[in-house]
Amino acid sequence: MGQEISSHSFTDADHQRFRERLLLNLEGLKALLDRPGFGEGTTTLGAELELYLVDPQARPLSLNREVIERSGHPQLALELNRFNLEYNLKPVPAAGQPFSRLEHEMQDAISLISHHLQSEQGCALPIGILPTLRRSDFGMQAMTDESRFYALSQALVEMRGRMFCVHIDGDPPISLRSNDVTLEGANSSLQVHMRVTPGAFANTFNALQLVTPVVLALASNSPFMLRHKLWHETRIPLFRQTIDGRSHEACDHALPSRVDFGSGWVREGAYELFAEMVHLHEPIIPVCAEEDISKLIEQGEVPALAELRMHSGTVWPWNRAVYDPKQGGHLRIELRALPAGPTVADMAANAALAIGLAEGLKDRVNDFIPALPFQVLENNFYLAAERGLNAELMWPGLEPPAPLRKLTVTEIAKELLPLADIGLSRLGVAEDERRHYLGVIARRLDSGMTGAIWQRREYQRLCRKMNESQALTRMTQRYMRYSAANQPVSEWSNRADKDS
């Protein structure tokens, strides 16, 4: 979805040709995956960081295109809503100090954007959902003026055949209706990419699925939406419900949503995930390329598979397979569940934990699969999103995988931390790097403080002195100061001080 298109109106013939091209793309991908040596190479890490643009009153600034025009920076990209921007980080080798490099580039990105908001006294803010949003901040007037976003909204509305309805439990619960997808634009995330060889893909992907609920709970940073205190990671239900294009009939037949945790453990490799995307989801943006895929394959070249990549960008599993024709062609796993914020240090630590655990568990994950039915794992994911660090998950234990038992996220995470260190070591991550970022996670566990918990506590504290609207604003302003100082959330205070 990062590619702009020339039109958002398509004919039945456009859709039919695109479907035919998708099948050719799948054949091409299968041939590539069968090619000896395809996708081999050094493990690299990258990320896409989504950020809010906010003013000193912690209100959104709808200036994403203006910031790009002012900066001219090639790594900035427009997001769905005008108050969000995306920064695409440069891939780095996993060996050495990858997370420090990602942290420093994220800090540079925030400084760059904030510099170009000086005239508005604004800044870029990493946060899952901005607590001060109002209903009037959404609607077609909030959408970035790009054909791809109009096409997305129009296609999902037509598929659905009715308004988008959002209901999320909370204090109080929230119920919303919308004729467009701009409510989805409330979500900001850090999407981490890990290059994986085809032979290691299935085990690495399954290992990442296994630990995603734990990492998500530790990273939770989205407890408010439109002044409602909801899930610890409200992005998860909000994204699913605001971009679900299924009709009533599709729901009745249990057809999958375009946003889900997956349909089961991966059995063989990446191909099955791409095939599911093609066969289970109708195309939204049927823009076709002209490349002769078969000819390129026969000549030993690497096709772009443009239709498959376009289609993949309109299906949003929380962990997603990515095909990239660059560097001789390769596969990546995209981790989509992690929120932006609270600080770049916290985000780098979340990435280190997830990547370390995926690498540390990939050779043993097949021992866990019989002990953990996929439906239980999926339930773990939604429990983690709802309750954050307070969640209790079903977990089989490590030595050896034991019968399922209910454990707190903290108990599971402390059991897993040594495995994350082993995994990072296997990738060649430097010892001081491992110690630093896993130490950030360990202190978060010891303090019991996540971004979501800090926001909830600070809001409750301020509500004793002022009304709810003022408390949300003051809480968000204090969050902005802590975040800008890049002080890990485990060190944040909920005590009154001169800044609050």
C-alpha positions, 0 to 999 in steps of 0.5 A, spaced: 500 500 500 506 504 499 505 505 492 501 511 489 496 509 483 493 513 478 486 512 479 481 509 484 476 507 479 476 499 476 472 495 472 470 488 472 475 487 467 481 490 471 479 485 477 479 479 472 485 480 469 489 482 476 486 475 478 489 472 472 496 475 474 496 473 481 495 466 479 501 467 474 505 470 480 504 464 485 507 460 479 513 464 479 514 465 486 514 457 487 519 457 481 523 462 485 523 458 491 525 451 488 531 455 485 537 453 488 540 458 492 534 463 492 533 468 498 540 465 501 544 471 504 545 475 511 540 476 516 538 483 516 533 487 520 529 493 518 523 497 520 517 502 518 515 507 524 509 510 524 508 517 527 503 522 530 504 529 528 501 533 534 501 540 537 503 543 544 496 541 546 497 534 544 492 535 539 493 532 532 496 536 526 494 534 519 500 536 516 503 530 513 504 532 506 507 539 508 512 535 512 514 531 506 514 537 502 518 541 507 523 536 508 524 532 501 526 526 505 526 520 501 524 515 507 518 519 509 511 516 506 504 518 507 499 515 511 492 514 511 490 520 515 493 527 514 496 527 522 500 521 521 507 519 517 511 513 516 519 513 516 522 507 512 528 505 516 534 502 512 536 495 513 541 493 517 545 487 518 543 483 524 550 482 527 553 487 531 549 492 534 543 492 529 538 495 535 542 501 537 543 503 529 535 502 529 534 506 535 539 512 533 535 512 526 528 512 529 531 518 533 533 522 527 527 521 524 523 524 530 528 530 530 527 531 522 519 531 522 519 535 529 524 540 525 519 541 520 514 542 524 517 548 528 513 553 525 507 550 528 511 548 535 509 541 533 513 534 534 513 527 531 510 522 537 511 515 537 504 512 540 499 507 539 493 511 539 493 518 541 489 519 547 486 526 545 483 524 539 476 526 537 470 523 533 471 530 529 478 528 527 476 522 522 472 522 516 473 523 509 476 530 510 481 527 515 484 522 509 490 523 505 489 525 498 492 519 495 488 515 490 490 508 493 487 511 500 480 512 496 481 506 492 482 502 499 476 505 502 471 505 496 473 497 495 472 495 503 465 499 503 463 496 497 465 489 499 462 490 506 455 492 503 454 496 510 457 501 515 463 499 518 461 498 526 466 498 531 465 495 538 470 495 544 469 493 551 472 498 556 471 503 561 466 505 558 465 501 552 465 504 545 461 503 539 462 507 533 459 507 526 463 509 520 462 510 512 470 510 511 476 507 514 479 513 517 478 510 524 483 505 522 488 511 521 488 512 529 493 506 529 500 507 529 505 501 529 513 499 529 513 494 523 519 490 524 522 486 518 527 480 518 530 477 512 529 469 513 532 464 508 526 460 505 529 453 508 528 457 515 522 460 514 516 456 516 520 454 523 522 462 524 515 464 522 512 459 527 516 461 533 515 468 532 507 467 532 508 463 538 512 469 542 508 474 539 502 474 545 508 475 550 512 481 546 505 484 545 503 484 552 510 487 554 509 492 549 502 495 550 501 502 549 494 504 546 489 504 552 485 510 550 481 511 544 476 517 543 477 518 551 475 511 552 479 507 557 479 500 553 484 495 551 491 495 553 493 494 546 486 497 543 490 497 536 488 490 535 481 490 535 480 497 532 484 495 526 481 489 525 474 492 526 475 498 522 478 495 515 474 488 515 471 488 508 467 482 510 459 482 508 454 479 513 454 472 508 462 472 509 462 472 516 456 467 516 461 462 512 466 464 517 471 466 511 477 470 514 478 477 515 483 481 512 486 482 519 487 476 523 492 472 527 493 467 521 489 460 520 494 455 523 501 453 524 505 454 517 507 447 515 512 448 509 514 455 508 512 462 505 508 459 499 502 457 503 501 464 506 502 467 499 497 462 496 492 463 502 492 471 501 491 470 493 485 465 494 482 467 500 481 475 499 478 479 493 483 484 490 482 491 492 487 495 488 487 491 481 493 494 478 497 490 473 504 490 471 506 488 464 512 483 466 513 476 462 514 472 469 515 466 465 520 468 461 524 472 466 524 465 470 527 461 464 532 467 464 534 466 471 532 473 473 528 475 478 521 478 477 518 483 481 511 479 482 508 486 482 501 484 483 502 479 488 506 485 492 500 489 491 495 484 493 499 482 499 499 490 501 492 489 502 491 483 507 494 485 514 495 479 518 499 480 524 505 477 522 506 477 514 510 474 509 514 479 504 517 477 498 522 483 495 525 482 488 531 486 491 538 483 492 537 477 488 530 476 491 529 474 498 523 473 503 522 477 510 517 476 516 514 483 517 512 483 525 506 488 525 503 487 532 507 492 535 505 499 537 509 505 536 512 508 542 513 509 548 520 511 546 525 509 541 529 505 546 523 501 548 521 500 541 528 497 539 528 493 546 521 490 543 524 488 537 530 485 540 526 481 544 521 478 538 527 477 534 531 474 539 526 469 541 524 467 534 531 465 533 532 462 539 526 458 539 526 456 531 529 449 532 525 447 537 518 450 535 516 443 532 516 441 539 511 446 541 506 445 536 503 439 538 502 442 545 499 448 543 493 448 539 493 454 534 486 456 537 489 457 544 495 461 541 490 466 537 486 466 544 493 468 547 494 474 542 487 477 544 488 476 551 495 479 551 492 485 547 486 486 552 490 485 558 497 487 557 502 485 562 496 483 567 494 477 562 494 470 564 496 466 558 496 458 556 503 456 556 506 449 555 513 451 558 520 450 555 523 444 558 521 439 555 514 442 553 509 440 558 502 440 559 498 447 558 498 451 564 495 458 565 501 463 567 502 470 567 505 474 562 511 476 567 512 469 568 512 467 561 517 472 559 522 471 565 522 464 563 523 466 555 529 472 556 535 467 556 532 464 550 532 471 547 539 472 549 541 465 546 537 467 539 541 474 539 547 471 540 546 466 534 545 472 530 552 475 532 549 481 536 554 483 540 554 482 547 553 489 550 548 490 545 544 484 548 545 486 555 543 493 554 536 491 550 534 485 554 536 489 560 530 494 558 525 488 558 528 486 564 527 492 568 520 493 565 518 486 567 521 488 574 517 495 575 511 492 572 510 498 567 508 498 560 506 504 556 499 502 557 499 501 564 503 508 565 498 512 561 492 509 565 495 510 572 497 517 570 490 519 567 487 516 574 492 520 578 490 527 574 482 525 574 483 526 582 485 534 580 481 536 574 476 533 569 477 527 564 478 531 558 484 536 562 487 529 565 487 526 558 491 532 555 495 533 561 497 526 561 499 526 553 503 532 554 507 529 560 508 522 555 510 527 550 516 530 554 518 523 557 518 520 550 522 526 547 527 524 553 528 517 550 527 515 558 525 507 557 518 507 560 520 502 566 523 509 569 517 513 568 514 516 574 506 517 576 508 522 581 506 529 581 512 533 579 513 540 577 511 538 569 505 535 571 
